[in-house]
């Protein structure tokens, strides 16, 4: 699948999800009295400030890296990658790592990536999908609790907390990021192999 198609789909998903989350928040909680965002709970931000913060934060932290994913290109690897695991480790760490060590490094952040540009490209794709899924679930939660009054869902949600904050909506975020990262590496590896065998067919 062409990178431009994936980038466009990701942009639509994350933009729609964030818009739905904000619109639902302002609909059910216009005073932001139940808003868990630290900008509100710690600094007392009003709806306008929350909206600006979300738009600017989305643009800088997610859409800018997504643009790098779309327009950037994988680097020329120092070694030939025989598998997607080899490709992922060379892309981020500049060396081929055993599969188990690569997974631990990816999940724990140690060692840190050597190529931060490629990491930003990864973040632009996988991070946007994680944010999109999290935002859609938060939107669903607002409707389930405040409009549909699903008591079973409310009970489950209230039982999964960190401190006083429900975190049920965050549960799918990490699996989504991992799944999107796998898609990133596999599609980039396919482009890498295509460029080796038929350079004129490599994505532009």
N, C-alpha and C positions, 0 to 999 in steps of 0.2 A: 504494500500500500504506500502511496506517495506520502512523503513527509508533510507536504502542504495540506493534504486532506486530514491527516491526523492533527495537525496544528489547528486547523480551522474547527474541527470537531471539539477539540479541547477548549479552544477559546469560547465557543458557543456554550459549552457545558458549564464552565466555571463562571462565566458572566451571568448566565441565566440563574445558576444556583445562588450566587451572591445576591442578585437582585431579588430573588424570591425570598431569601432569608431576611434581608433588610425590610422588604415590603411587609412581610408577615410580622416581623417584630414591631414595626410602627403601627400595624393594624391592631394587634392584640395588646400591645404594651406601649402606647404612645408616650407615656411619662417615663419609660425606661426603668420603672421601679423594680422590675424582675430581670433586668438585663445583667448577664454575668460578665460581659466584656470589662476587663480591668480599667479601660479608659473611662467607663461609666462608674463602676463601683469604687475605684480609687481616686479618680480625678473629677468626678461629677460632670462628665461631658453631656451636653444636650443633644437632641436628635440631629441638628445640623452638624455639630462637631463629629458625631459618630458617623454620619454619612460621608463627610469629607475624609475622615480617617480611613474608612473602609475603601473608598475609591482610590485614594493615594496609596494605601498599603497594598491593595490588589495590583495596582499598576507597577509598583516598584518591586514587590517581593515575588510576584507570580507572572504577570504579563510580560515584563521585561525579559526574564529568563525564558519564557515561552517563545518570545521573538528570537532569542538566541538559538533555541531548539530548531525553529523553523528555518532561519537563515544561516545558522552556523553549519559547519561540516566537521565530521570526525577527522582527527588528525591522521597523519601518516604514521603508522605503527612501526616501532623499532624492530619488532619480530612479526612473523606471520602467525595469525590467529587461526588455529585449526578448529576451534569450537566457540560457541557463544560465551563460554566461561573464560576462555583465553582472551577473547575480544574485550569483555567487560573489564578484566583486570588490567589489560594493556591500556585501555581507554582511560581508566581512572588512576591507576597506580604505576603505570609505565613498566610493569613487569608481569610475567605470568605467575599467578598464585594458585595454589591448590584450591579446589572448589570450596572445601570447608572453611579455609582461612579467608577466602574472598567473601563468603556469606557473613562470617563473623565481623570482618572489617566493615562491610556494608551496613550491617545492622547496628553495630556498636560505635561506628565512627572512629575506629582506631585500628590501623593507622589512618591518618587523614588522607584524602585524595591528593595525588600529586598534580593532577590537571584540573584546576578549578573551573576553567572554561567549560570543559566537558561535563563536570559535575553540575554546573549551572544549567546546561542544556538538559541534563537528566531531571533536575529539579523543576525546570520549566514545564516538562511534560508530566512527570509523576506527581509532583507537588500540586499542580493544578487539578488533577483528577482526584487526589485525596481531599483537597479543599472542596471540590464540587460535591462529592458524595457526602462529606460531613455537613455541608450547607443544606443539601436536599433533605438529609435526615433531621436536621434541626428544624427546618420548615415543616416537615411532617409532624414533628413532635408538638410544635405550636398548635397545629390543627387538631391533633389527636387529644391533647390535654385541654385546650381552651375552647374548642368548638364541638368536637365529637364526644368529649368527656369519657374517653376509654379508661375506665378505672383500673383494669388489669395492666394496661400499658403504663399508667401513672404509677402503679405500685412497683412494677419492675424498674421503671426509671428512677424512682425515689430510693430504691435499694442499691443502686450502683452509683456511688458518689465518691468524690474526693473532697474531704471537708464537708461543706454544705452545698457543693455544686454537683448536680447530676452530670455524669460523663458517659451515659449510655450512647449518646450520639457520636462519641469519639471512638467507640469500639471498632467500627468498620474502617476507620481512616488508615491505620497502619497496613492491614491486608490490602486495601485499595492501592496504597502507595507501592507496595511490593509487587502487586500484579501489574501496575502500570510500568514499573521499572523493568520488569521482565519483558513487556511489550517493547519498551524503548530499546533494550539491548538486542532483542531478536530482530527488530526491524532495521536497526543500525547495522547489525551483523550481516543481514541480507544485502543491504546496500554496499557494505564493504566487499562481500564476495562478488557481487555484480560488477563492482568497479575493477576487481582483479581480472575477471574473465572477459568483461566487455566494457571497457572504460567509457565508451560513448553512450552507454545506457545508465551510467551513474546519475543519481538525482542532481538537479541543478538548483 
